[in-house]
Amino acid sequence: MSTLSDVALADTIAELRPGGLSIVGKTETENIGIEKVIKTVIAVPSIKVLILCGKESGHFSGDTLVSLAKKGVDKKMKVIDTKGKRPILANTTMEEVNSFRSQVEIIDMIECDDLAKILAKLEEVAGKAMAEHPDDETIREEVIKPVASAIEIVTVKEKDPKKVRLNKAGYFVIVPKAGAIFVEHYSNANQLLHILKGEDARNIYWTLLDNQWVTELSHAAYLGKELAKAEMSIKLGFKYVQDKG
């Protein structure tokens, strides 16, 4: 289940752990976010239904998922006929897209945040899925582990403060998880380049600079602030949301 941009709704449903639910989470972007959905779903063949609910994001991730299921992608891996501005699945293969489309049925409840209606629909489609696929372990209550990737995970090492070195373009997605900070480095064409893992903001920051993965001084300042927030969220136990607060 994807609650699109509604993080609070995803958290509420996850805490309830209703029968028939395999995994629930947000999907905020029409490219990277959807790629993560695809890779998670095809890694678990028992998932047969994907419910889209909650408020649509400004990136139209819900509309893009619906269009992906109906029409697929073109030769450039761009989702066909969607409102999303950059619906290009740069880190996904055509085979993965085809597997996703053949595996799951999309249930469109976009903009619905009525918990009772969402849970009723979940119960309905879970029963239908079990009836149609009696030999599959279709309905499971478990936490799905992140899909393995061929992308190298760079372990952050102790660094002394040095002069800022700026060169390469790209942007970063910061994810605190299991007591560590993960930083995904993407090119401006949405190509995943590196994944970093570290325990403190300072050494992750200097690793980014030493590898020349930052392009502008303003971006360096922004990253320092966001990494510090991520580290603080681990120490104090609050939920970290990039670019907010």
Secondary structure, 3 states (H helix, E strand, C coil): CECCCCHHHHHHHHHHCCCCCCCCECCCCCCHHHHHHHHHHHCCCCCCEEEEEECCCCCCHHHHHHHHHHHCECCCCEECCCCCCCCECCCCCHHHHHHHHHHCEEEEEECCCCHHHHHHHHHHHHHHHHHHCCCCCCCCCCCCCCCCCCCCEEECCCCCCCCCCCCCCCEEEEEEECCEEEEEEECCCCCEEEEEEECCHHHHHHHHHHCCCCCCHHHHHHHHHHHHHHHHHHHHCCCCCCCCC
